[in-house]
Amino acid sequence: MLPERARIGLIEDDPVMGGSILQRLELEGWHVTWWHSGGEAINGISAVSGALDLIVCDVRLPDISGELVFNAVAKIPNAPPFMFVTGFGEVDQAVRLMRAGAVDFMTKPFAMDEFLRRIEAGRRTTNAELRLKGYFLGESRAIQSVEDLLHRYARHDMPVLITGETGAGKEVAARLLHQISPRSSEPFVSVNCAAIPAELLESEIFGHEKGAFTGAQRRHLGYAERAGKGTLFLDEIGDMPLSLQAKMLRLIEEGSFHRVGGEAPVALGARIVTATHRDLAVRGGATGFREDLYFRLAVLPVTIPPLRERLEDIAWLLDRFLENAVSRSDVRIRGFSALAEEAALAHPWPGNVRELRNRVERAVALSTSEWIMPCDLFPEHAAVSASFAPLADVRDAAERRQIERALEQTGGQIAKAAGLLAISRTTLWEKMTRFGLVEGPRSES
């Protein structure tokens, strides 16, 4: 349900299209401000930007381009989100604008029902709605920005390239993209290009006809064909042999492929999503990744940040993996000790989320207590018996972490945080002062 009299800015010089959009939006409960040129829109948006929930802008305007309007408005504090309306020949420009921060684009002509659905998805979200919004990948602002981007990409059929370190969660992101897309009821087919021998990879992706080579006793449907109208996910695309890269390029450009040994083209119905831990943009030369293929795969790019750059997700992931591991075993574990959480926050996590999951599953299998301790998560450190921190330092570190979590959960309200921690406000304030957590005037609210 739209917030009461939600506001939209419309930048459209065509009186017929503009009038049609205005009439339908007002019938749907939007309050619409219509500007007929880019210059007029920039001046008008500057005065009311915070009050607008979305701007719908034509890419081609009579005085300046929609891109220049977007660039100018982006500099205004509390700028509203932008959705572009484009002609078919302007799709590349619209994709570039999405990378720059636009929330969506639609190609003319479009169905009004789909247009209404897309503006509802792209409009500014209120603070109350943000609190109610559930995220699947984590709690940190960095990973939630990734998830928001995936939701924007899910509306389109163009290729998506997911980059990030090994174990960061690229396949999880690809599966989420599939689940929130209109293709969610179709197959999700995952192929690890690094795990299949190079001489077999072409046959596995494209399939082969009977008799295509020695041992081909019957027709074999490849992953591209088995994906149907769903998603074909090619993991570790950077390890694909050069000879096969050329065929992948033709697949994307022509939308069809040939089975090995086949003569008739087979139409590709699936969306292509790829992932790699390599930086394909800087590779080149005789043994590198094809630059033309890279640009066709990276139409809609997204990067998964490593776990060490999103510490807010560690406790969230610990709890999630613990719940999953315990549900598959007969052990009774209540949770992680404060010391275990501190050890997890101090760990560099070179293996990212995959390493964290593996450590939790091992801890559940080996723990002899109801609480997981640091030695359960990091048994390799248990043998270093000579390395002890003063007990007071360990206790202070654990207390500081719990106070920070309580303050974060209560929005910095000392009274509520003290209630969560079961201590008085005076005691909490004294500890905050000792731990250097006091930044401004004391708040008792």
C-alpha positions in Angstrom: 0.0 0.0 0.0 1.4 3.4 -1.0 2.0 6.0 1.8 -0.7 8.6 1.7 -0.3 10.9 -1.3 3.1 9.5 -2.2 4.8 12.0 -4.6 6.4 11.4 -7.9 8.3 13.7 -10.2 7.6 13.2 -14.0 10.1 14.6 -16.6 8.5 14.0 -20.0 8.2 16.4 -23.0 5.7 14.2 -25.0 2.3 15.6 -24.1 0.5 12.4 -25.0 2.7 10.0 -23.1 3.1 12.5 -20.2 -0.6 13.1 -19.9 -1.3 9.3 -20.0 1.2 8.6 -17.2 -0.1 11.6 -15.2 -3.7 10.5 -15.4 -3.0 6.8 -14.4 -0.7 7.7 -11.6 -3.2 10.1 -10.0 -5.9 7.4 -10.3 -3.5 5.1 -8.4 -3.1 7.6 -5.6 0.2 9.3 -6.5 0.6 13.1 -6.3 2.4 13.9 -9.6 4.6 17.0 -10.4 5.1 17.1 -14.2 8.1 18.9 -15.8 8.3 19.3 -19.6 12.1 19.9 -19.8 15.3 19.0 -18.1 16.2 22.6 -17.0 12.7 23.1 -15.5 13.0 19.8 -13.7 16.4 20.6 -12.1 15.1 23.8 -10.7 11.8 22.2 -9.4 13.5 19.2 -7.9 16.0 21.3 -6.0 13.1 22.9 -4.1 11.2 19.7 -3.3 13.7 16.8 -3.6 13.2 15.5 0.0 9.4 15.4 -0.6 9.6 13.2 -3.7 9.5 9.4 -3.5 10.6 8.8 -7.1 11.4 10.6 -10.3 10.5 9.1 -13.7 12.6 10.7 -16.4 12.8 10.3 -20.2 16.3 9.8 -21.4 15.8 12.1 -24.4 14.6 15.6 -23.5 14.3 18.7 -25.7 16.9 20.8 -23.9 19.3 18.5 -22.1 19.6 14.7 -21.7 18.0 12.8 -18.8 21.5 11.7 -17.9 22.5 15.4 -17.2 19.4 15.8 -15.1 20.3 12.8 -13.1 23.9 14.0 -12.6 22.7 17.4 -11.4 20.0 16.0 -9.1 22.4 13.4 -7.6 24.3 16.3 -6.0 21.2 17.6 -4.1 20.9 16.5 -0.5 18.3 13.7 0.0 17.9 13.3 -3.7 15.0 11.0 -4.7 15.6 7.7 -6.7 15.5 7.9 -10.5 13.8 5.6 -12.9 14.4 6.2 -16.7 12.1 5.7 -19.7 14.1 4.9 -22.8 13.8 4.1 -26.5 15.2 0.8 -27.7 18.4 2.4 -28.9 19.1 4.0 -25.6 19.3 0.8 -23.5 23.1 0.9 -23.2 22.9 4.4 -21.8 20.1 3.3 -19.3 22.3 0.4 -18.1 25.1 2.9 -17.5 22.8 5.0 -15.5 21.8 2.0 -13.4 25.4 1.4 -12.6 25.6 5.1 -11.5 22.7 4.7 -9.1 19.4 4.9 -11.0 17.0 2.3 -9.6 15.5 1.1 -12.9 14.6 1.7 -16.5 11.8 0.7 -18.9 11.9 0.6 -22.6 9.1 2.1 -24.7 6.4 1.0 -25.3 5.6 -0.5 -22.0 2.5 -2.0 -20.3 1.0 0.4 -17.7 0.5 -2.4 -15.1 4.2 -3.3 -15.3 5.1 0.3 -15.1 3.1 0.7 -12.0 4.7 -2.3 -10.4 8.2 -1.1 -11.2 7.7 2.4 -9.8 6.3 0.9 -6.6 9.4 -1.3 -6.3 11.7 1.7 -7.1 10.2 4.4 -4.9 11.9 5.8 -1.8 11.4 3.5 1.2 10.3 5.1 4.4 12.1 4.5 7.7 9.3 2.5 9.0 9.4 0.3 6.0 13.1 -0.1 6.2 12.7 -1.5 9.7 10.2 -4.0 8.5 12.3 -5.1 5.5 14.0 -8.4 5.9 17.4 -9.1 4.4 18.7 -12.5 3.4 22.5 -11.9 3.0 23.4 -10.1 6.2 23.0 -7.0 8.5 25.8 -4.8 7.3 25.1 -1.8 5.2 27.6 -3.1 2.6 25.9 -6.4 2.0 22.4 -4.9 2.2 23.4 -2.5 -0.6 24.4 -5.6 -2.6 21.0 -7.2 -1.9 19.2 -4.0 -2.9 21.2 -4.0 -6.2 20.2 -7.7 -6.8 16.5 -6.7 -6.4 17.0 -4.0 -9.1 18.8 -6.4 -11.4 16.1 -9.1 -10.9 13.6 -7.2 -13.0 15.8 -7.5 -16.1 17.1 -10.3 -18.3 20.5 -8.9 -19.1 23.7 -10.8 -18.0 24.9 -10.3 -14.4 28.5 -10.7 -13.3 29.1 -11.3 -9.6 32.7 -10.7 -8.4 34.2 -11.3 -5.0 36.8 -13.3 -3.1 36.6 -17.1 -2.8 34.0 -18.0 -0.2 32.4 -14.6 0.0 29.0 -15.9 -1.1 28.8 -15.4 -4.9 26.6 -18.4 -5.5 24.3 -17.6 -2.6 23.8 -14.1 -4.3 23.2 -15.8 -7.6 20.5 -18.0 -6.1 18.9 -15.1 -4.4 18.8 -13.2 -7.7 17.1 -16.1 -9.3 14.6 -16.5 -6.4 13.5 -12.9 -6.5 13.2 -12.8 -10.3 10.2 -13.6 -12.5 12.1 -16.8 -13.4 12.0 -18.2 -9.9 9.7 -21.1 -10.8 12.1 -22.2 -13.6 15.4 -24.2 -13.1 18.5 -22.7 -11.5 21.4 -24.6 -13.1 24.9 -24.1 -11.6 28.1 -24.9 -13.4 31.6 -24.6 -11.9 33.9 -23.9 -14.8 37.0 -24.6 -12.8 35.8 -28.0 -11.6 35.1 -29.6 -15.1 38.1 -30.6 -17.3 38.6 -28.2 -20.1 38.1 -30.9 -22.8 34.7 -31.8 -21.3 33.4 -28.3 -20.5 32.0 -27.5 -23.9 30.0 -30.7 -24.1 28.7 -30.2 -20.5 27.5 -26.6 -21.2 26.2 -27.0 -24.8 25.5 -30.7 -24.9 26.3 -33.1 -27.8 24.7 -35.2 -30.5 25.0 -38.9 -30.7 28.3 -39.9 -32.4 29.8 -36.4 -32.0 32.9 -38.1 -30.5 34.1 -41.4 -29.3 31.8 -42.5 -26.5 28.9 -40.3 -27.4 26.3 -43.0 -27.7 23.3 -40.8 -27.4 22.2 -37.2 -27.5 23.2 -35.3 -24.3 21.5 -32.1 -23.3 23.9 -29.6 -21.8 23.5 -27.2 -18.9 22.4 -24.3 -21.2 19.5 -26.4 -22.5 18.5 -27.9 -19.2 18.3 -24.4 -17.7 15.2 -23.9 -19.9 13.8 -20.4 -19.2 15.5 -20.2 -15.8 19.0 -19.1 -14.8 22.3 -20.5 -16.1 24.9 -19.7 -13.5 28.5 -20.1 -14.6 30.7 -20.0 -11.6 34.5 -19.2 -11.9 34.0 -18.0 -15.5 37.5 -16.6 -15.4 38.8 -20.2 -15.6 37.0 -20.9 -18.8 39.4 -21.9 -21.7 39.9 -19.3 -24.4 38.5 -21.6 -27.1 35.2 -21.8 -25.2 35.1 -18.1 -24.5 34.6 -17.4 -28.2 31.5 -19.7 -28.2 30.2 -18.1 -25.1 30.4 -14.7 -26.8 28.4 -16.1 -29.7 25.9 -17.6 -27.3 25.2 -14.2 -25.7 25.2 -12.2 -28.9 23.0 -14.6 -31.0 20.9 -16.1 -28.2 21.5 -19.6 -29.5 24.1 -22.3 -29.6 24.9 -25.6 -31.3 25.3 -28.9 -29.5 28.7 -30.5 -30.2 28.4 -32.3 -33.5 25.0 -30.7 -34.2 23.9 -28.6 -37.1 20.6 -27.1 -35.9 20.8 -24.0 -33.6 19.2 -24.3 -30.2 17.6 -21.2 -28.7 18.8 -20.1 -25.3 15.9 -19.4 -23.0 17.8 -18.9 -19.8 19.3 -15.8 -18.2 23.1 -15.9 -17.9 24.6 -15.1 -14.5 28.4 -15.5 -14.0 30.8 -15.2 -11.1 34.5 -15.0 -10.6 37.1 -14.3 -7.9 39.4 -12.9 -10.6 39.6 -9.3 -11.8 38.6 -9.9 -15.4 38.7 -6.2 -16.3 42.6 -6.0 -16.1 43.3 -9.4 -17.7 44.5 -9.5 -21.3 47.0 -10.9 -23.7 47.2 -14.4 -25.3 46.3 -16.2 -22.1 43.9 -13.7 -20.6 40.2 -13.3 -20.6 38.5 -11.9 -23.7 37.7 -8.3 -23.2 34.7 -8.4 -25.5 33.2 -11.3 -23.6 33.9 -9.5 -20.3 31.9 -6.5 -21.4 29.0 -8.7 -22.5 29.0 -10.6 -19.2 29.4 -7.5 -17.0 26.3 -5.6 -18.3 25.0 -5.6 -14.7 27.9 -6.0 -12.3 27.8 -6.6 -8.5 30.7 -7.1 -6.1 30.3 -9.1 -2.9 32.6 -7.5 -0.2 34.8 -9.8 1.9 33.7 -10.7 5.4 36.6 -8.7 7.0 35.0 -5.6 5.5 31.6 -6.2 7.0 32.1 -7.1 10.7 28.5 -6.4 11.5 27.6 -9.7 9.7 29.8 -12.0 11.7 27.5 -12.4 14.7 24.5 -12.6 12.4 26.1 -15.4 10.4 27.3 -17.2 13.5 23.8 -17.5 14.8 22.3 -18.4 11.4 24.9 -21.2 10.8 24.6 -22.4 14.3 20.8 -22.8 14.1 21.2 -24.7 10.8 24.0 -27.0 12.2 22.1 -27.8 15.4 18.9 -28.6 13.5 20.8 -31.4 11.7 22.3 -32.9 14.8 21.2 -34.3 18.2 23.4 -32.0 20.3 22.1 -29.2 22.6 24.0 -26.0 22.2 22.6 -22.7 23.5 24.9 -20.3 21.6 28.3 -18.7 21.5 30.1 -17.4 24.5 31.0 -13.7 24.6 34.7 -14.8 24.3 33.9 -16.9 21.2 32.2 -13.9 19.6 35.2 -11.7 20.4 37.5 -14.2 18.9 35.4 -14.4 15.7 35.4 -10.6 15.4 39.2 -10.5 15.7 39.8 -13.3 13.1 40.7 -12.1 9.6 38.5 -14.7 7.9 40.7 -15.4 4.8 38.1 -17.9 3.7 35.2 -15.5 4.2 31.7 -16.8 4.8 32.5 -20.3 3.7 35.2 -20.5 6.4 32.9 -19.2 9.0 30.2 -21.8 8.1 32.7 -24.6 8.2 34.1 -23.5 11.6 30.6 -23.4 13.1 29.7 -26.8 11.8 32.9 -28.3 13.2 32.4 -26.6 16.5 28.9 -28.0 16.8 30.2 -31.5 16.0 33.0 -31.3 18.6 31.8 -29.1 21.4 31.3 -30.7 24.8 29.5 -27.7 26.3 26.2 -25.9 25.8 28.2 -22.8 24.9 30.6 -22.7 22.0 34.0 -21.4 23.2 36.9 -19.9 21.3 38.8 -23.2 21.3 35.8 -24.8 19.5 35.9 -22.2 16.7 39.6 -22.0 16.5 41.2 -25.2 17.8 44.4 -24.4 16.1 44.9 -21.6 18.7 44.3 -23.9 21.7 47.9 -25.3 21.7 49.4 -21.9 22.1 49.1 -22.2 25.9 51.7 -19.5 26.7 49.7 -16.8 25.0 47.3 -15.3 27.6 45.7 -11.9 27.8 45.1 -10.4 31.3 41.6 -11.6 32.5 40.5 -8.0 33.0 41.3 -7.1 29.4 39.3 -10.1 28.2 36.4 -9.1 30.4 36.5 -5.5 29.3 36.5 -6.5 25.6 33.5 -8.7 26.1 31.6 -6.0 28.0 32.4 -3.4 25.5 31.1 -5.6 22.6 27.9 -6.3 24.5 27.4 -2.6 25.2 28.0 -1.7 21.6 25.4 -4.2 20.5 22.8 -3.0 23.0 23.3 0.6 22.0 23.0 -0.3 18.3 19.8 -2.2 18.9 18.2 0.6 20.9 19.4 3.4 18.7 21.8 4.8 21.3 19.1 5.1 24.0 21.0 4.5 27.3 17.9 3.7 29.4 16.7 1.0 27.0 20.3 -0.4 26.6 20.7 -0.6 30.3 17.5 -2.6 30.5 18.8 -5.0 27.9 22.1 -5.4 29.9 20.3 -5.7 33.3 22.4 -2.8 34.8 21.6 0.7 36.0 21.9 3.7 33.7 24.6 5.1 35.9 26.6 1.9 35.7 26.2 1.8 31.9 27.3 5.4 31.6 30.4 4.8 33.7 31.3 1.8 31.5 30.7 3.7 28.3 33.0 6.5 29.6 35.7 4.0 30.6 35.6 2.2 27.2 35.6 5.5 25.2 32.1 5.0 23.8 30.8 8.5 24.8 30.8 10.9 21.9 28.4 13.6 22.9 26.1 14.8 25.6 24.6 12.2 27.9 21.2 11.0 26.8 18.9 9.3 29.3 16.1 8.7 26.8 
